[in-house]
């Protein structure tokens, strides 16, 4: 019945949910990149130290 | 330790500024749609995320061709990086579409051709990541990845054209349109400007993330080579 009404439908909550997903997923991916980079850098340091010995 | 290239820092800054501007346009510049109300604002980033997903899978297919032609492992890193980013943005596209559909179609999900092909496309690329994990030999893994990225790309045009080729309730944003599509709307010029700006912004986000992810891939490659060297 959404298309028979005069005023716009009250869909604010859905819009908020949509943007929480958009920014939330992007933020999680950025965190994932950062954590993986930190772990790999630590691994590289350890391996380089072992390689020197 | 890799030092961060200066141009990557510049790209980071430009991307953040563009994202802030695009978000401001979505909430303060674009008018509220007359029928759907506020949820229509999801559309700008929903389509842009879908665009990035498809663009990323195209880059991966091109990288696959380049790997098979040259045999240089850097193309494998590019392909893997693009696919990972594509999966993230295709996921955003599917989930936000579902959120938009709830008040507009009165359901979270329906097995409409567009929704189905988009989901199949996403699963094809998730399977790529899972299957790569099972291959130990780096060269074999890269060769497999290249072929898979090329063959898997068939799902992208199928998804893009599904709303045009098949009977669907999903609105067609660009080009021809089924008049009966539930949720179809005419864009005003302010909406169109916001939409185009969002597409450009998300293209920058893709380029920025791809650069970061490629650098991560290079670091992982370095660690893997050092590990293999120590095992030998």
Boltz contact constraints between the chains, C-beta under 6 A:
constraints:
  - contact:
      token1: [A, 3]
      token2: [B, 35]
      max_distance: 6.0
  - contact:
      token1: [A, 8]
      token2: [B, 32]
      max_distance: 6.0
  - contact:
      token1: [A, 8]
      token2: [B, 34]
      max_distance: 6.0
  - contact:
      token1: [A, 8]
      token2: [B, 37]
      max_distance: 6.0
  - contact:
      token1: [A, 9]
      token2: [B, 37]
      max_distance: 6.0
  - contact:
      token1: [A, 11]
      token2: [B, 37]
      max_distance: 6.0
  - contact:
      token1: [A, 11]
      token2: [B, 38]
      max_distance: 6.0
  - contact:
      token1: [A, 11]
      token2: [B, 39]
      max_distance: 6.0
  - contact:
      token1: [A, 11]
      token2: [B, 103]
      max_distance: 6.0
  - contact:
      token1: [A, 12]
      token2: [B, 38]
      max_distance: 6.0
  - contact:
      token1: [A, 14]
      token2: [B, 39]
      max_distance: 6.0
  - contact:
      token1: [A, 14]
      token2: [B, 99]
      max_distance: 6.0
  - contact:
      token1: [A, 14]
      token2: [B, 103]
      max_distance: 6.0
  - contact:
      token1: [A, 15]
      token2: [B, 38]
      max_distance: 6.0
  - contact:
      token1: [A, 15]
      token2: [B, 39]
      max_distance: 6.0
  - contact:
      token1: [A, 15]
      token2: [B, 41]
      max_distance: 6.0
  - contact:
      token1: [A, 15]
      token2: [B, 42]
      max_distance: 6.0
  - contact:
      token1: [A, 17]
      token2: [B, 99]
      max_distance: 6.0
  - contact:
      token1: [A, 18]
      token2: [B, 42]
      max_distance: 6.0
  - contact:
      token1: [A, 18]
      token2: [B, 96]
      max_distance: 6.0
  - contact:
      token1: [A, 18]
      token2: [B, 99]
      max_distance: 6.0
  - contact:
      token1: [A, 21]
      token2: [B, 95]
      max_distance: 6.0
  - contact:
      token1: [A, 21]
      token2: [B, 96]
      max_distance: 6.0
  - contact:
      token1: [A, 22]
      token2: [B, 45]
      max_distance: 6.0
  - contact:
      token1: [A, 22]
      token2: [B, 92]
      max_distance: 6.0
  - contact:
      token1: [A, 25]
      token2: [B, 92]
      max_distance: 6.0
  - contact:
      token1: [A, 29]
      token2: [B, 88]
      max_distance: 6.0
  - contact:
      token1: [A, 33]
      token2: [B, 212]
      max_distance: 6.0
  - contact:
      token1: [A, 36]
      token2: [B, 216]
      max_distance: 6.0
  - contact:
      token1: [A, 37]
      token2: [B, 216]
      max_distance: 6.0
  - contact:
      token1: [A, 40]
      token2: [B, 219]
      max_distance: 6.0
  - contact:
      token1: [A, 40]
      token2: [B, 220]
      max_distance: 6.0
  - contact:
      token1: [A, 40]
      token2: [B, 223]
      max_distance: 6.0
  - contact:
      token1: [A, 43]
      token2: [B, 223]
      max_distance: 6.0
  - contact:
      token1: [A, 44]
      token2: [B, 223]
      max_distance: 6.0
  - contact:
      token1: [A, 47]
      token2: [B, 226]
      max_distance: 6.0
